[in-house]
Amino acid sequence: METRVYYGEYSLKHWIDLMLAGDIELPAYQRHFVWQERDIKRLIKSLKEKQFVQPVTIALYHVNKSKKNLILDGQQRLTSVLLTYLGYIPDRKKFLNGNIQERIMSNDDDSALDDGDNELINNPILWKFNELLLNDKNNKDDIIDRIKNDDRYIKLTDREFTDLSNDFFENTFIGFSYIIPESINKDEIQKVFSRLFRNINYFGMKLDFMDSRKSLYFQNSEMLNYFEGKTKNGQDVLCGIKIMENLQPYKIDFVRYLSILSQFVANDNNEKKVLVGYSSYSSRESYYSDYVSYVLGQGLDQQESRPEKFLGFNFYERFPGNSWQQKFEKLKKTLDKIKPHIELNEHGSFNTWIDADYWLFGLIYIILFKGQELIVDLTLRDGENQITLHEEIKNRIIEKKGEDKEYYAKNPNRLNNLRERLKESCEIYSKYVHQ
């Protein structure tokens, strides 16, 4: 069955009128609202600056005598425009879905759900814009009268929202594609919609986290090697050592170490102030991306959350005149000396993050962030015995993988475990430097 597709654009005010009149609506299976105030602010900024905003996709659902214009793609954008127009947003804590509520109520591990965990913040809430359309009075004033005293809604007070004029809504536009299936047969239309959703999610496939972050690197070509962990000549500062994940060897994400150590030194080596709000492993990609944005001087409003987290780290004071390039060379040469002592598998990889972090955190900290010279072969007295750097690192790794540490070994990226490795690795390496 063929479809006709029309293209155009509507003003923000026209989109709002369509939503309030019920002329466009969400299909029942659409996910709930995900965006938070920071995302809405970023959209409004893009619209004010006339930047490209992805068009909305609407489809006609015409079966028998029923006609509906369904929003197939663009719910978050259109809902955000409506909320900005009204000046209120739903309080996420009042509309959390049942699974998240259950996690909050039942979790007895204080560190498993850190304060403000992004996994909770970014989770869909049990709310859609049609919650505002409860009766025939769906104009702006009537809706505000209904929700202004409802504690489930929060008033938008940021100047980014309060300074918007009617002219902004009347003369700012978002494009659309309007799809009309040439049939009114329910089964045929459902097949068409199935293909539409597949095409939207396949041909319009989102970048994965790593690819999305890498697109930021290219905004400053001079910084590309910094984030990629490469010397001026393009050599891997980690000497090609990889990390095993899901039984496969992967390139180690150097930004992981850069971001964590940058926040660590910015907070006077207080490991407990590192990754606050990112206890969930799945939330940490936004932390790494925010670090890239921060170093590139993108502005705090370009970060996903907690934009103040890297404020104490001044890249240009830490690495004046691109001194990081010389330190990268030294880091590679030093790791070349240490590498023979590291137990790597047949893929040339660390077997776990426990191994990787004990060997790398302190090494990168001393050479890159402290600018000190590491004495790789130095022997120190440990009680009545003598010990070397590589022996001390190996002993600590063995200790963490011991039988009584089974929980630790199974949960190496649990926040407290990562912080412990960060602190201990840096402390160990700090004993083997030129005084």
C-alpha positions as CSV (number, residue, x, y, z in Angstrom):
1,M,0.0,0.0,0.0
2,E,1.3,3.4,-0.9
3,T,1.5,6.5,1.3
4,R,1.5,10.2,0.5
5,V,3.9,12.4,2.4
6,Y,3.5,16.2,2.7
7,Y,6.1,18.5,4.2
8,G,5.9,21.9,5.8
9,E,6.4,23.9,9.0
10,Y,4.1,25.4,11.6
11,S,4.7,28.1,14.1
12,L,5.1,27.1,17.7
13,K,1.8,28.7,18.5
14,H,0.1,26.7,15.8
15,W,1.6,23.5,17.2
16,I,0.3,24.5,20.6
17,D,-3.2,25.2,19.3
18,L,-3.3,21.8,17.6
19,M,-2.4,20.1,20.8
20,L,-4.9,22.0,22.9
21,A,-7.7,21.4,20.4
22,G,-6.9,17.7,20.3
23,D,-6.2,17.8,16.6
24,I,-2.9,16.0,17.1
25,E,-2.5,13.3,19.8
26,L,-0.2,10.7,21.0
27,P,-0.9,7.0,20.2
28,A,-1.5,4.9,23.3
29,Y,1.7,3.0,22.9
30,Q,3.9,6.1,22.9
31,R,6.4,6.3,25.8
32,H,5.8,8.9,28.5
33,F,7.6,12.2,28.9
34,V,11.3,11.9,29.4
35,W,12.8,15.4,29.2
36,Q,13.7,17.5,32.2
37,E,14.1,21.2,32.5
38,R,17.7,21.3,31.2
39,D,16.6,19.5,28.0
40,I,13.7,21.9,27.5
41,K,16.0,24.9,28.0
42,R,18.4,23.5,25.4
43,L,15.5,23.2,22.9
44,I,14.3,26.7,23.5
45,K,17.8,28.0,23.1
46,S,18.2,26.2,19.8
47,L,14.9,27.7,18.6
48,K,15.8,31.2,19.7
49,E,19.1,30.9,17.8
50,K,17.4,29.6,14.7
51,Q,19.4,26.4,14.9
52,F,18.2,23.2,13.2
53,V,15.6,21.3,15.2
54,Q,14.5,17.9,13.9
55,P,11.0,18.0,12.2
56,V,8.0,16.3,13.8
57,T,6.4,13.3,12.1
58,I,2.6,13.1,12.1
59,A,0.5,10.4,10.5
60,L,-3.2,10.2,9.6
61,Y,-4.9,7.2,11.2
62,H,-8.1,6.9,9.2
63,V,-10.1,3.8,10.0
64,N,-13.8,3.5,9.1
65,K,-15.3,6.8,10.4
66,S,-12.5,7.5,12.8
67,K,-9.8,10.1,11.9
68,K,-6.8,10.9,14.1
69,N,-3.6,12.7,13.6
70,L,-1.0,10.8,15.5
71,I,2.4,12.1,16.7
72,L,4.8,9.4,15.6
73,D,8.0,11.3,16.3
74,G,8.4,14.5,18.2
75,Q,6.5,14.1,21.5
76,Q,9.4,15.4,23.6
77,R,9.8,18.5,21.4
78,L,6.1,19.4,21.2
79,T,5.4,18.7,24.8
80,S,8.4,20.9,25.8
81,V,7.1,23.8,23.6
82,L,3.6,23.5,25.3
83,L,5.1,23.4,28.8
84,T,7.2,26.5,28.0
85,Y,4.2,28.3,26.8
86,L,2.3,27.4,30.0
87,G,5.2,28.2,32.2
88,Y,4.9,24.9,34.2
89,I,6.5,21.5,34.2
90,P,5.4,18.3,35.9
91,D,7.4,17.5,39.1
92,R,9.3,14.3,38.2
93,K,9.2,13.0,41.7
94,K,5.4,13.1,41.7
95,F,5.1,11.2,38.5
96,L,7.8,8.5,38.8
97,N,6.9,5.2,37.3
98,G,6.2,2.2,39.5
99,N,9.5,0.4,38.9
100,I,11.6,3.4,39.9
101,Q,9.4,4.0,43.0
102,E,9.9,0.4,44.0
103,R,13.7,0.8,43.6
104,I,13.8,3.9,45.8
105,M,11.6,2.3,48.5
106,S,13.3,-1.1,48.6
107,N,17.0,-0.3,48.0
108,D,19.0,-0.7,51.2
109,D,22.4,0.1,49.6
110,D,23.1,3.8,50.2
111,S,25.7,4.0,47.5
112,A,23.8,2.0,44.9
113,L,21.4,5.0,44.3
114,D,23.5,8.1,44.8
115,D,21.8,11.4,45.3
116,G,20.3,12.7,42.1
117,D,21.2,9.5,40.2
118,N,20.9,10.2,36.4
119,E,19.2,6.8,35.9
120,L,16.3,8.1,38.0
121,I,16.4,11.6,36.6
122,N,16.2,10.5,32.9
123,N,13.6,7.8,33.4
124,P,10.2,8.3,31.7
125,I,7.6,9.5,34.1
126,L,3.9,8.6,34.2
127,W,2.8,11.7,32.5
128,K,1.9,12.9,28.9
129,F,0.7,16.3,27.8
130,N,-2.9,15.0,27.4
131,E,-3.0,15.0,31.2
132,L,-3.4,18.8,30.9
133,L,-6.5,18.4,28.6
134,L,-9.1,17.3,31.1
135,N,-12.1,19.2,29.8
136,D,-13.3,21.5,27.1
137,K,-11.5,24.5,28.6
138,N,-8.1,24.0,27.1
139,N,-6.8,27.5,26.6
140,K,-3.7,28.8,28.3
141,D,-5.4,30.6,31.2
142,D,-7.8,27.8,32.1
143,I,-5.0,25.2,32.2
144,I,-2.8,27.5,34.3
145,D,-5.8,28.0,36.7
146,R,-6.1,24.2,37.0
147,I,-2.4,23.5,37.7
148,K,-1.0,26.6,39.5
149,N,-2.1,25.3,42.9
150,D,-1.4,21.6,42.1
151,D,1.8,20.6,43.9
152,R,2.5,18.1,41.1
153,Y,3.6,20.9,38.8
154,I,6.5,23.3,39.2
155,K,6.5,26.9,37.9
156,L,9.3,27.7,35.4
157,T,11.2,30.7,36.8
158,D,14.4,30.7,34.7
159,R,14.7,33.8,32.6
160,E,15.2,31.5,29.6
161,F,11.5,30.8,29.9
162,T,10.0,34.0,31.5
163,D,11.5,36.3,28.9
164,L,9.7,34.6,26.0
165,S,7.3,36.9,24.2
166,N,4.2,36.1,22.1
167,D,6.3,37.0,19.1
168,F,8.6,34.1,19.8
169,F,5.8,31.6,19.7
170,E,4.1,33.2,16.6
171,N,7.3,33.6,14.6
172,T,9.4,30.6,15.5
173,F,8.8,27.4,13.5
174,I,9.2,23.6,13.6
175,G,9.0,21.6,10.5
176,F,6.9,18.5,9.9
177,S,6.3,15.5,7.6
178,Y,2.6,14.4,7.3
179,I,2.0,10.9,6.3
180,I,-1.3,9.7,4.8
181,P,-1.8,6.0,4.1
182,E,-3.9,5.5,1.0
183,S,-6.3,3.1,2.8
184,I,-8.8,3.0,5.6
185,N,-8.4,-0.7,6.2
186,K,-7.2,-1.2,9.8
187,D,-4.9,-4.2,9.1
188,E,-3.3,-2.4,6.2
189,I,-2.8,0.8,8.1
190,Q,-1.2,-1.1,11.0
191,K,1.3,-2.7,8.6
192,V,2.1,0.7,7.2
193,F,2.6,2.1,10.7
194,S,4.8,-0.8,11.6
195,R,7.1,0.0,8.7
196,L,7.0,3.7,9.6
197,F,8.2,3.0,13.1
198,R,10.9,0.7,11.8
199,N,12.1,3.3,9.3
200,I,12.1,6.1,11.9
201,N,14.1,4.0,14.3
202,Y,16.4,2.4,11.7
203,F,17.1,5.1,9.1
204,G,16.9,7.8,11.8
205,M,18.9,5.6,14.1
206,K,20.5,7.5,17.0
207,L,24.2,7.4,17.4
208,D,25.3,5.1,20.2
209,F,26.8,6.8,23.2
210,M,30.4,6.6,22.1
211,D,29.7,7.8,18.6
212,S,27.7,10.7,19.9
213,R,30.4,11.7,22.2
214,K,33.1,11.4,19.5
215,S,31.1,13.9,17.4
216,L,32.0,16.5,20.1
217,Y,35.7,15.8,19.7
218,F,35.8,17.2,16.2
219,Q,34.6,20.6,17.3
220,N,38.2,21.3,18.1
221,S,40.6,19.2,16.0
222,E,43.6,20.2,18.2
223,M,41.9,18.4,21.1
224,L,41.1,15.2,19.3
225,N,44.3,13.4,20.5
226,Y,43.7,14.5,24.0
227,F,40.3,12.8,24.2
228,E,41.4,9.8,22.2
229,G,44.5,9.2,24.3
230,K,47.0,9.6,21.5
231,T,50.4,11.2,21.2
232,K,51.2,14.0,18.7
233,N,52.2,11.3,16.3
234,G,49.0,9.4,16.8
235,Q,50.4,6.6,19.0
236,D,48.2,5.1,21.7
237,V,49.4,6.4,25.1
238,L,48.1,3.2,26.7
239,C,50.4,1.1,24.4
240,G,47.6,-0.8,22.8
241,I,46.4,-2.4,26.0
242,K,42.7,-3.1,25.9
243,I,40.0,-4.1,28.4
244,M,37.9,-7.3,28.3
245,E,34.1,-6.7,28.4
246,N,31.5,-9.3,27.5
247,L,34.4,-11.7,26.6
248,Q,35.7,-9.3,24.0
249,P,38.7,-7.0,24.0
250,Y,37.8,-3.3,23.6
251,K,39.9,-0.1,23.4
252,I,40.1,1.5,26.8
253,D,38.0,4.7,26.9
254,F,40.7,7.3,27.9
255,V,38.1,9.9,28.6
256,R,36.9,7.7,31.5
257,Y,40.3,8.3,33.2
258,L,40.7,11.9,32.2
259,S,37.2,12.9,33.5
260,I,37.5,11.1,36.8
261,L,41.0,12.3,37.6
262,S,40.2,15.9,36.6
263,Q,37.3,15.9,39.1
264,F,39.5,14.2,41.6
265,V,42.3,16.8,41.5
266,A,39.8,19.6,41.3
267,N,38.4,18.5,44.7
268,D,41.8,18.2,46.4
269,N,42.1,14.4,45.9
270,N,38.8,13.7,47.7
271,E,37.6,10.6,46.0
272,K,34.1,10.9,47.6
273,K,33.4,14.0,45.5
274,V,34.0,12.1,42.3
275,L,31.0,10.9,40.2
276,V,28.5,12.2,42.7
277,G,25.1,11.5,41.1
278,Y,26.5,8.9,38.7
279,S,26.4,5.7,40.8
280,S,24.6,3.9,38.1
281,Y,27.1,2.5,35.5
282,S,24.7,3.3,32.7
283,S,24.5,7.0,33.6
284,R,28.3,7.6,33.4
285,E,28.4,8.2,29.6
286,S,26.6,11.5,30.2
287,Y,29.4,12.3,32.8
288,Y,32.1,11.6,30.2
289,S,30.3,13.6,27.5
290,D,29.9,16.5,29.9
291,Y,33.6,16.5,30.6
292,V,34.3,16.8,26.9
293,S,31.8,19.7,26.6
294,Y,33.4,21.4,29.6
295,V,36.9,21.1,28.4
296,L,35.9,22.4,24.9
297,G,34.3,25.4,26.6
298,Q,30.8,24.6,25.4
299,G,29.1,26.3,28.3
300,L,27.4,24.8,31.3
301,D,24.1,24.7,29.5
302,Q,25.5,22.2,27.1
303,Q,26.0,19.6,29.8
304,E,23.4,16.9,30.6
305,S,23.3,17.4,34.4
306,R,25.2,18.7,37.4
307,P,27.1,21.3,35.3
308,E,29.1,22.4,38.3
309,K,30.9,19.1,38.7
310,F,34.1,20.1,36.8
311,L,34.2,23.8,37.8
312,G,37.3,23.4,39.9
313,F,39.3,22.0,36.9
314,N,40.9,24.6,34.7
315,F,42.3,22.8,31.6
316,Y,44.5,25.6,30.4
317,E,46.0,26.3,33.8
318,R,46.6,22.6,34.2
319,F,48.1,22.2,30.7
320,P,49.5,25.6,29.6
321,G,50.7,25.8,26.0
322,N,49.4,22.3,25.2
323,S,51.8,20.8,27.7
324,W,49.5,17.7,27.8
325,Q,51.2,16.6,24.5
326,Q,54.6,16.3,26.1
327,K,53.1,14.6,29.1
328,F,51.3,12.1,26.8
329,E,54.7,11.2,25.3
330,K,56.1,10.7,28.8
331,L,53.1,8.6,29.8
332,K,53.5,6.3,26.9
333,K,57.2,5.8,27.5
334,T,56.6,5.1,31.2
335,L,53.9,2.6,30.5
336,D,56.2,0.9,28.0
337,K,58.6,0.3,31.0
338,I,55.8,-0.9,33.3
339,K,54.0,-3.1,30.7
340,P,56.3,-6.2,31.0
341,H,55.2,-6.4,34.7
342,I,51.5,-6.3,33.9
343,E,49.6,-9.6,33.6
344,L,47.7,-9.3,30.3
345,N,45.7,-12.0,28.6
346,E,46.3,-13.5,25.2
347,H,44.5,-10.4,23.6
348,G,46.9,-8.0,25.3
349,S,44.0,-6.9,27.5
350,F,43.3,-6.3,31.2
351,N,40.9,-9.0,32.3
352,T,38.9,-6.7,34.6
353,W,38.5,-3.0,35.5
354,I,40.1,-4.0,38.8
355,D,43.4,-4.6,37.0
356,A,43.0,-1.7,34.7
357,D,42.2,0.9,37.4
358,Y,45.0,-0.1,39.8
359,W,47.6,0.1,37.0
360,L,46.3,3.2,35.3
361,F,44.7,5.6,37.7
362,G,47.9,6.3,39.6
363,L,50.1,6.3,36.6
364,I,48.0,8.9,34.7
365,Y,47.6,10.9,37.9
366,I,51.3,11.2,38.6
367,I,52.5,11.9,35.0
368,L,49.7,13.8,33.5
369,F,48.1,15.7,36.4
370,K,51.0,16.0,38.8
371,G,53.7,16.4,36.2
372,Q,56.0,14.2,38.3
373,E,58.7,11.8,37.3
374,L,58.0,8.1,38.1
375,I,60.8,5.9,39.2
376,V,59.6,2.6,37.8
377,D,62.4,0.4,39.4
378,L,62.5,2.0,42.8
379,T,62.5,-0.4,45.7
380,L,61.0,0.6,49.0
381,R,61.1,-0.9,52.5
382,D,57.8,-2.5,53.6
383,G,58.4,-3.4,57.2
384,E,61.2,-5.9,57.2
385,N,60.8,-6.6,53.5
386,Q,61.3,-4.7,50.3
387,I,58.7,-4.0,47.7
388,T,58.6,-2.5,44.2
389,L,55.8,-0.6,42.5
390,H,54.6,-3.5,40.3
391,E,54.7,-5.9,43.3
392,E,52.6,-3.5,45.3
393,I,50.0,-3.1,42.5
394,K,49.8,-6.8,42.0
395,N,49.3,-7.5,45.7
396,R,46.5,-5.1,45.8
397,I,44.8,-6.6,42.8
398,I,45.2,-10.1,44.2
399,E,43.7,-8.9,47.5
400,K,40.6,-7.4,45.7
401,K,40.1,-10.7,43.8
402,G,40.4,-12.9,46.9
403,E,37.7,-15.4,47.8
404,D,36.4,-13.2,50.5
405,K,36.0,-10.3,48.0
406,E,33.6,-12.2,45.6
407,Y,31.0,-9.4,45.8
408,Y,33.7,-6.8,45.0
409,A,35.0,-8.8,42.0
410,K,31.5,-9.2,40.6
411,N,30.7,-5.5,41.0
412,P,33.9,-3.7,40.1
413,N,32.2,-0.6,38.8
414,R,30.1,-0.1,41.8
415,L,30.8,3.5,42.8
416,N,32.5,2.9,46.2
417,N,34.7,0.2,44.6
418,L,35.8,2.5,41.8
419,R,36.5,5.3,44.3
420,E,38.6,3.0,46.4
421,R,40.7,1.9,43.5
422,L,41.1,5.6,42.4
423,K,42.4,6.6,45.8
424,E,44.6,3.5,46.5
425,S,46.2,3.5,43.0
426,C,47.1,7.2,43.3
427,E,48.5,6.7,46.8
428,I,50.7,3.7,45.7
429,Y,52.1,5.5,42.7
430,S,52.8,8.7,44.8
431,K,55.4,6.7,46.8
432,Y,57.5,6.0,43.6
433,V,58.3,9.5,42.4
434,H,61.3,11.8,42.5
435,Q,61.1,13.9,45.6
